[in-house]
Amino acid sequence: MTAAGKAIAVVQPSRGVLAGGVLLLCALALAPIVALLGFAALGEGPAALALGPDGREQVLNTVALVAGVGVFGAALGTATGWLTACCHFPGRRWLRIAQLLPLATPSYLLAATLVDLGSRWQLRVHGLGWTVLVLTLSTYSYVFLLATESFSASGQRQLEACRSLGVGPWGSFARVALPMALPAVGAGLALSGMEVVNELGAVELLGLPTLSSGILQRWQGEGNPEAAVGLALMALLIVSLLVGAERQLRGRSRRWVQNQGGDAPQRWPLAGWRRLAAQTLTLLPPLATLGLPLLWATLSWDQLQGESASELLALTGRSLLLALAAAVLTVATGLVLAIARRWLPSPLLQRLSFSAGMGYAIPGTVLALALMLIGGPLALSPLLLLLWGYGDRFLAVAKGGLDAALERLPPSVDEAATSLGCSWPQVLLRVHLPLLREPLLVAGLLVFVDTVKELPLTFALRPFDFDTLSVRVFQYASDERVGAALLPALLILMLGLVASLALIPSLESDRRHGG
Amino acid sequence: MPEIWVAVQAIARTRRTLVPLGLIGSSLAATALAAAALAQQGSGKAPPAEIGVYSGRHYNTDKELYRQFTARTGIKVNLLEGKDDALIERLRSEGKASPADVLVLVDAARLEKASAQGAFQSARSAALLRDVPVNLRDSKGRWYALTRRVRFVVVNPKQVNPASIRTYADLARPGLKGKLCLRDRKSVYNQSLVADQLLQRGEAATRQWIKGVVSNVTQPFFTSDTPLARAVATGECGVGVVNTYYVARMLSGEGGAQDQALARNLKVVFPNPAHVNISGAGVTRHSRNPKAAIRLIEFLASPSGGRGYAEANHEYPLKGYGDNAILKRFGPFKADAVTVEGLGAKNRAAVALMEAGGWK
């Protein structure tokens, strides 16, 4: 807090307003968790935490999954991020953009296509290994996005210094770039970890018993929602430990970047087998995540069952509308919390705003239950509840990137602005927002894509006659009717692709400087 | 692909305009949604000529039937399709404010669970008593079956002699070791099958049966029926247990030519007696329009409406074996005497036995 604290000392006025806003937002974000705690306490109490006969296996599988996806996802995301930001090889620019493609593919769709393709070719796609593969492919882009932004935006000077001192590519990666990118990698990892813990569709399809499938089993199989909530709270605990560890790591590696842009970035040229390896590594994951569903669609084309164009248009419209609204709400909330984290030194507020992001780790079905517990008695409109749910769930996605971006902004920026007579809203509007434009865009688009893919909340909370694309895909897929799921699934892919393409400008921003 | 590259560059150049445009668009979307939400909030009470249906079935043809109902009666149907258990939970949390008048659920156990939670009210009508056989409806009139499905056995004749399987008990024979494939314990259809065995054969025999069946399964348990049926067809498995409509769907060509060809490799066996499950519906406890709700259920259970409901998914109607050519090819079956109500009541005991017996 020390250096940031100094900045706050300068940014004085109406902090109460900001603090009030933060308290309100955190209350909204934490209300479902409180509702869940109350609900669990009404049930069997601590007995709800008993694991049941499969509990040990579920916990072990969850831990193995988080660890596996964490290791592979961090390695893949960091490697692709570094290679496409700081190395030079033919096709680099395109391959850099291609890393966004996996964002467009929902993990349940990837798993379903793999299972379906496998069963045609007599291959059982099943178990831990496959699940790690699917979830690594569908989550490493978070690490990539945050890491690559850090690699290309920060520390060009330091890398140039490395070169002039004769430190090679590996040395400059390991000793300079990686430590500087750690906050971003950590934020990406925390996101992917939470996503893995709450993942349900893919895990069910691949037959891996995890905590989240145990939760559903307790709730629906055994008709014991209180016990399900108990398990969910336990999953939450695992995730808070993970995220806490990530915070510690990030705290230790805090560094600021003094220069933004300016000179043309220098990249390490790759040749020979290194070039080939770099191309393969950056090509395979996007090829798999986009290619498999497309292959599946081509092979299943004869089962295509048309839905009327107006129906498809309505489904797409609703998905689009919900996703845009969720993106605005969530990014605005994330921005307020991230700014407050920088300016308000109160440890209580810091902790509150940190835990506000935990909604991402609650399995969607359980979060939906919590919101129903709150919204039912108040007779809140399902749409309001749904937006509340999206905001709660994806806050971490928006906040992670914004926090990491703000951490790279030295406090001296705030100090300079305030010493020139800016009030804090002016600092926000005239200094931070312009500097944060790209992280804000990235955050908004991530939330957008996530909302388009989102399933359990939409499924449980939507109002009458308000199906979206993902709802339709899931309904058909869970009835094992591939043909009918085909068109809506392709539309989700397309929306995701369009949104991912919109991320290109922020990825390509280095070109402005002459790259 | 130079055109694409030009486009991308154009996007990159226009990004300064894109961002504000995106922001404006998103804000508009947010405002529109909030307005829609508030409007909904305002018009909370439904006018009498409307009913809300929460349905665990998801077939486009269902919607066609609701349209027919509206055309016939003038009663508008508002539809929310979802997962059965989530719908039950939503109904419970909404309480008196719930806009639902009819709850449609798939599987006996879920209907019974919803009844136990007080989701339904008792509703009786002469038409329902006439159209729904007594073992396929709740004794207190809280829910009525709309369609039937049978959990039958598919056999690959190159691996296993179909004549060797006459009852579910035969699946536990040591001769099927390594050849039997099953879906996992989470499948509510399997839970109901075990509940069925519990009712017919008692706990000790069922425990023994589960032990035999589980020891015959050497491959990982499947998570859905269609891949299981495919695995039997290709010979990876010799025998499997699936719902009738999954195989019927494959045979109809809905799943593509490859699935159709695969399904032709399958011999189907109705164990005698066969375990019959249902989808069904009831009037919700806090329905604002129970009269209209019961009319919809009557329509869906009637031979004309019910046939549409069943045929869409290759299910069996409440009586007879259907007009569908594929179902005719399957031939008739002898349903066991178990009541659907009983299946629901035994669900928890069945799941506990499966857990104890190592049914994954």
Interface residues (C-beta under 8 A of the other chain):
Chain A: G52 P53 D54 I97 V115 D116 S119 R120 Q122 R124 H126 G127 E204 L205 L206 G207 P209 S213 L216 Q217 W219 Q220 G221 E222 G223 P225 L299 S300 D302 Q303 Q305 E307 L320 L321 L322 L324 A325 A327 V328 L329 T365 A368 L369 M372 L373 G375 G376 P377 A379 L380 S381 P382 L383 L384 L387 R437 L441 G444 F459 A460 L461 R462 P463 F464 D465 F466 D467 Q475 Y476 S478 D479 E480 R481 V482 G483 A484 L501 A502 I504 P505 S506 E508 R511
Chain B: V8 I11 A12 R15 L18 V19 G22 L23 G25 S26 S27 A29 A30 A32 L33 A34 A36 A37 L38 Q40 Q41 G44 G52 H58 Y59 N60 N78 L79 L80 E81 G82 K83 D85 A86 E89 R90 R92 S93 E94 G95 A97 P99 K113 D184 R185 K186 V188 Q191 Q219 P220 F221 F222 T223 S224 D225 T226 P227 R230 A231 T234 E236 Y246 R249 E254 G255 G256 A257 Q258 D259 R348 V351 E355 A356 K360
